[in-house]
Amino acid sequence: MRPLNDVRGETEPASVNGRARGVLERYAALLPVTSATPALSLQEGDTPLLEVPRLAAWAGVASLYVKFEGMNPTGSFKDRGMVVAVAKAVESGARTILCASTGNTAASAAAYAARAGVTAVVLLPRGKVAGAKVSQALAYGARAIALDTGFDAALDVARGLTARYAVELVNSVNPHRIAGQATAAYEICDVLGHAPDVLALPVGNGGNISAYWAGFRRYRDLGRTRSLPSIVGGQAAGAAPLVLGHPVESPDTIASAIRIGRPASWESAVAAATESGGEFRAVTDAAILDAYRQLARREGIFCEPSSAAGLAALRASVAAGRTPAGSECVCVCTGHGLKDAQFAPALEDDAAPLPATVEAVAAALGVAERRGS
Ligand code: AN7
């Protein structure tokens, strides 16, 4: 397989003299960076863009790449926007940042707050966030507050708080988050040398789909790509307000990261799907888990279940004849599998333990003995 780091048309090098540049440094010219913006970085960005031929066959498309955003420093795409939002908050004199979160935003906010020397407060829907994400936020020293509600109402509280009190909101309604997340679109174009025909990704609050669409358009306007992709947004069937066209009161899905019924970036998310000629597609939990399993087994990519909703939606879109099978596609896998591993053990049979002997294990494996032994 050809390494994809031999880039064509790269305009912003990922490293200089062997030192990785984070998002703020690499894409400074395209971000709201001033001479007063702190050089905050955990070396986020520059994530793998993996060519995945076996997964392409499964999804029914001619060409498929996975942009594995789980390889960011806190294990999700949130780091791209968080580094910008926290740097700008610090630049403006803020000492406390705040977000509501289904988990990944909280972990990222906590990490960048620690790195910047400010306080993070994270509002979490009680019992609805994957345990590893809560542990992560606490490990970075965040003040975590559980609220007896879902994500949507927690975000209402976060917005209400930041409107009245001197704390900086770093949810994706903060435009610096969107500007930072747009760098993923730049990277895809830098590596491929052009924009793909189709970009598929999971959609919850609608921030990331808005950021990608803004990013691709920006690169087109700068003359760095000629075309724009169609964007396919995957929503869990039990939490699919953008597919239904109305908010969902009690969103329900195993994909906890995208268990969101009232997306804050509703209008820009709809604009991204419609203006790009793409669509939103609802996928069942079973289809999400199937895509999750295929990513790991066919290509060695372990993402969290929510992350696989984009791939599930792409496959469904092709099967429905909506996305042409001949397309060159990029599927964004937004978070790492270790974030939410509770569905992974079900992939393996729960075999009873064996006696700890070479013979017992060899017999169970059915492997041939070496000649002469
Ligand atoms: C793995 O962390 O909303 O459509 O509070 O964690 O931009 O919301 C997470 C969202 C996709 C959806 N994949 O992105 C949060 C939060 C993963 C995610 C999304 C999320 P948006």
Residues whose N, C-alpha, C, O or C-beta is under 5 A from the ligand:
A	BS01	AN7	A100 S101 T102 G103 N104 T105 A106 P202 V203 G204 N205 G206 G207 N208 I209 A257 I258 S306 S307 T334 G335
